[in-house]
């Protein structure tokens, strides 16, 4: 998966409900701003899909030869012009920015002193001041710039923090050891500091602790709980078995199974060989609830929807889980595409625009959309996109590929076209 591929533009859609809307939507607010600029909407920018919003949308679509089905698709956003793109969360925003994403940002900042009349898709000093107020309330550096960390905070309720507790990293400590000291989730610890769970921590680095952190009582000086990687359970390889069949038997990720044994997925297994099983391994009960053919069909469907090479998506999914919807990794990654819960929430909030069902198909949709985003981040470079999927785009840019990331990518490239 390390060759460049031609990629079609992804079509991200948001439905405009035909019924009364009880909740506000930043997407609808951005639509209202754009329609107002075209003289097609005279109501308030309230984020509620009412009759005036729907009438303006239908009028725009009909005048541009677009099927008026109440869907904000790529053609509709193009027809809206400069206020129709880019989508919220796809770029860094600062003074002078203009577009759909600025409208959504401004709509979210009304609670922090931005007047409703200022929601117009233009990032002004007033927008920056409101953004800094939000960042201060969320415990973030108040730089008035909307980047990935600010976006993640924006999609969750922001609450003022009276005091921020910090931990100074000691030599050899990682997220799992520190999280164990304070009884917090490692992923939450990483998320609170705006970094990936795979990020390297340096001695002396100061980490903010998530809400609810409490120090472990009577922890021995210098003790560092080790990251759990295996259980005491082992599997004795039988004739004809490989990583994928064993992984399916124990409902674990083939990649994780190979990793905890210090092997590559391409390694040859011999009868009688003893393999340690990852944390969470459990004997599969009877027949899988969702067949591999069903999962493959979902991968192909969402690949077509988001302009991703289906062979690439299938190879990635096979590498991650062997097409098993029930797999949960030892760090909490879920399902076929092995998305961390917080990654799945981020994709829903910023890339898809709605909550996908927590089913195998919702997992596939979110995973393929995340892969599409990685491809966009790296200009269609498949190898870097896969590395970003596994390691995080920021870590790929700032650190380069870890050795296990290189192995991960190489194996997916070997699987390409074979599953």
RACOR-V75885 format. One record per residue. RES is the residue in one letter. SS is DSSP state (A for helix, B for strand, O for the rest). D_CENTER is the distance of its C-alpha to the mean C-alpha in Angstrom with 1 decimal. Layout:
RES_SS_D_CENTER ; RES_SS_D_CENTER
This chain:
X_O_20.1 ; X_O_21.3 ; X_O_23.1 ; X_B_22.4 ; X_O_22.0 ; X_O_22.8 ; X_O_19.9 ; X_O_20.6 ; X_O_19.0 ; X_O_16.2 ; X_O_17.4 ; X_O_15.2 ; X_O_17.3 ; X_B_18.0 ; X_B_21.1 ; X_O_23.9 ; X_O_25.4 ; X_O_29.1 ; X_O_29.9 ; X_O_30.0 ; X_O_26.8 ; X_O_26.8 ; X_O_23.6 ; X_O_22.8 ; X_O_19.9 ; X_A_18.9 ; X_A_18.6 ; X_A_22.2 ; X_A_23.3 ; X_A_22.2 ; X_A_24.0 ; X_A_27.0 ; X_A_27.2 ; X_A_27.2 ; X_A_29.7 ; X_A_31.9 ; X_A_32.1 ; X_O_33.5 ; X_O_36.0 ; X_O_34.5 ; X_O_33.4 ; X_O_35.7 ; X_O_34.1 ; X_O_32.1 ; X_O_28.5 ; X_O_27.5 ; X_O_24.3 ; X_O_26.2 ; X_O_26.9 ; X_O_30.6 ; X_A_33.4 ; X_A_33.6 ; X_A_30.0 ; X_A_30.3 ; X_A_33.6 ; X_A_32.4 ; X_A_29.5 ; X_A_31.9 ; X_A_34.5 ; X_A_32.1 ; X_A_31.0 ; X_A_34.6 ; X_A_35.9 ; X_O_33.5 ; X_O_34.1 ; X_O_30.8 ; X_O_30.9 ; X_O_30.9 ; X_O_28.7 ; X_O_26.9 ; X_B_23.6 ; X_B_21.9 ; X_O_21.2 ; X_A_21.2 ; X_A_25.1 ; X_A_25.3 ; X_A_23.2 ; X_A_25.3 ; X_A_28.4 ; X_O_27.4 ; X_A_27.7 ; X_A_26.4 ; X_A_25.0 ; X_A_23.0 ; X_O_20.2 ; X_O_17.8 ; X_O_15.0 ; X_O_13.8 ; X_O_11.4 ; X_O_12.3 ; X_O_15.0 ; X_O_16.8 ; X_B_19.4 ; X_O_22.8 ; X_O_26.4 ; X_O_27.5 ; X_O_24.3 ; X_B_24.8 ; X_O_22.8 ; X_A_20.7 ; X_A_17.9 ; X_A_20.8 ; X_A_22.2 ; X_A_19.0 ; X_A_19.0 ; X_A_22.7 ; X_A_22.5 ; X_A_20.3 ; X_A_22.7 ; X_A_25.8 ; X_A_25.7 ; X_A_26.2 ; X_O_29.3 ; X_O_28.4 ; X_O_31.1 ; X_A_30.2 ; X_A_32.4 ; X_A_30.2 ; X_O_27.2 ; X_O_28.0 ; X_O_25.2 ; X_B_26.9 ; X_O_25.7 ; X_O_29.0 ; X_A_30.2 ; X_A_30.0 ; X_A_26.3 ; X_A_25.9 ; X_A_28.1 ; X_A_26.1 ; X_A_22.8 ; X_A_24.6 ; X_A_25.8 ; X_A_22.3 ; X_A_21.2 ; X_A_24.3 ; X_A_23.8 ; X_O_20.3 ; X_O_21.7 ; X_O_20.2 ; X_O_22.4 ; X_O_24.0 ; X_O_24.0 ; X_O_23.5 ; X_O_20.7 ; X_B_17.3 ; X_O_14.7 ; X_A_11.1 ; X_A_12.6 ; X_A_14.6 ; X_A_11.9 ; X_A_10.1 ; X_A_13.6 ; X_A_14.6 ; X_O_12.5 ; X_O_14.3 ; X_O_18.1 ; X_O_19.6 ; X_O_22.6 ; X_O_25.2 ; X_O_25.4 ; X_O_29.1 ; X_O_28.6 ; X_O_25.9 ; X_O_26.6 ; X_B_25.9 ; X_B_26.3 ; X_B_27.8 ; X_O_26.5 ; X_O_29.4 ; X_O_30.1 ; X_O_28.1 ; X_O_25.7 ; X_O_22.0 ; X_A_19.2 ; X_A_20.6 ; X_A_24.1 ; X_A_23.6 ; X_A_21.5 ; X_A_24.4 ; X_A_26.9 ; X_A_25.5 ; X_O_24.4 ; X_O_20.7 ; X_O_17.4 ; X_A_16.5 ; X_A_12.7 ; X_A_14.0 ; X_A_16.4 ; X_A_14.0 ; X_A_11.8 ; X_A_15.3 ; X_O_16.2 ; X_O_13.2 ; X_O_12.9 ; X_O_11.2 ; X_O_12.8 ; X_O_14.5 ; X_O_16.1 ; X_O_19.9 ; X_O_21.8 ; X_O_25.3 ; X_O_28.4 ; X_O_29.1 ; X_O_25.5 ; X_B_25.1 ; X_B_22.0 ; X_B_21.6 ; X_O_21.6 ; X_O_19.6 ; X_O_21.8 ; X_O_24.0 ; X_O_24.4 ; X_O_27.9 ; X_O_29.7 ; X_O_30.9 ; X_O_34.6 ; X_O_37.0 ; X_O_34.5 ; X_O_36.6 ; X_O_36.7 ; X_O_34.5 ; X_O_33.0 ; X_O_29.4 ; X_O_28.0 ; X_O_26.7 ; X_O_23.3 ; X_O_24.0 ; X_O_23.5 ; X_B_26.1 ; X_B_28.4 ; X_B_32.1 ; X_B_31.9 ; X_B_32.7 ; X_B_33.0 ; X_B_36.1 ; X_O_35.5 ; X_O_37.7 ; X_O_39.2 ; X_O_36.8 ; X_O_33.6 ; X_O_30.6 ; X_A_27.2 ; X_A_25.6 ; X_A_28.5 ; X_A_28.6 ; X_A_24.8 ; X_A_25.4 ; X_A_28.4 ; X_A_26.6 ; X_O_23.2 ; X_O_21.3 ; X_O_19.2 ; X_A_21.7 ; X_A_20.0 ; X_A_20.1 ; X_A_23.7 ; X_A_24.7 ; X_A_23.1 ; X_A_24.9 ; X_O_28.1 ; X_O_27.8 ; X_O_28.0 ; X_O_26.3 ; X_O_25.3 ; X_O_28.2 ; X_O_30.7 ; X_O_33.6 ; X_O_34.1 ; X_O_37.7 ; X_O_39.3 ; X_O_39.9 ; X_O_37.1 ; X_B_35.4 ; X_B_31.6 ; X_B_29.9 ; X_B_27.2 ; X_B_23.9 ; X_O_23.4 ; X_O_22.9 ; X_O_24.9 ; X_O_26.9 ; X_O_29.3 ; X_O_28.0 ; X_O_30.1 ; X_O_31.8 ; X_O_30.2 ; X_O_26.4 ; X_O_25.4 ; X_O_23.6 ; X_O_25.3 ; X_A_23.8 ; X_A_25.3 ; X_A_23.4 ; X_A_20.1 ; X_A_21.2 ; X_A_22.1 ; X_A_18.7 ; X_A_17.1 ; X_A_19.8 ; X_A_19.5 ; X_A_15.8 ; X_A_16.5 ; X_A_19.4 ; X_A_17.6 ; X_A_15.0 ; X_O_17.6 ; X_O_16.4 ; X_O_19.2 ; X_A_19.4 ; X_A_21.0 ; X_A_18.1 ; X_A_15.6 ; X_A_18.3 ; X_A_19.0 ; X_A_15.4 ; X_A_15.4 ; X_A_18.9 ; X_A_18.2 ; X_A_15.5 ; X_A_17.4 ; X_O_20.5 ; X_O_19.3 ; X_O_19.6 ; X_O_17.7 ; X_O_19.1 ; X_O_18.0 ; X_B_16.5 ; X_O_16.4 ; X_O_18.2 ; X_O_15.2 ; X_O_13.9 ; X_O_11.5 ; X_B_12.2 ; X_O_14.0 ; X_O_14.5 ; X_O_11.2 ; X_O_11.0 ; X_B_7.5 ; X_O_7.8 ; X_A_8.4 ; X_A_6.8 ; X_A_3.3 ; X_A_4.8 ; X_A_6.4 ; X_A_4.5 ; X_A_4.1 ; X_A_7.5 ; X_A_8.8 ; X_A_8.4 ; X_A_8.2 ; X_A_10.1 ; X_O_12.1 ; X_O_12.9 ; X_O_12.1 ; X_O_12.1 ; X_O_14.7 ; X_O_14.1 ; X_O_16.1 ; X_A_16.1 ; X_A_15.8 ; X_A_12.9 ; X_A_11.0 ; X_A_12.3 ; X_A_11.4 ; X_A_7.7 ; X_A_8.0 ; X_A_10.4 ; X_A_8.7 ; X_A_5.9 ; X_A_9.3 ; X_A_10.9 ; X_A_9.0 ; X_A_9.9 ; X_A_13.3 ; X_A_13.7 ; X_A_13.0 ; X_O_15.7 ; X_O_18.1 ; X_O_17.9 ; X_B_18.7 ; X_A_17.6 ; X_A_18.3 ; X_A_16.3 ; X_A_13.3 ; X_A_13.6 ; X_A_14.2 ; X_A_11.0 ; X_A_9.1 ; X_A_11.3 ; X_A_12.1 ; X_O_9.7 ; X_A_10.8 ; X_A_12.7 ; X_A_14.6 ; X_A_15.5 ; X_A_17.0 ; X_A_18.7 ; X_A_19.8 ; X_O_19.9 ; X_O_19.2 ; X_O_20.1 ; X_A_22.8 ; X_A_20.7 ; X_A_18.0 ; X_A_21.0 ; X_A_22.2 ; X_A_18.9 ; X_A_18.9 ; X_A_22.6 ; X_A_22.5 ; X_A_20.0 ; X_A_22.4 ; X_A_25.2 ; X_A_23.5 ; X_O_22.9 ; X_O_25.3 ; X_O_26.5 ; X_O_24.3
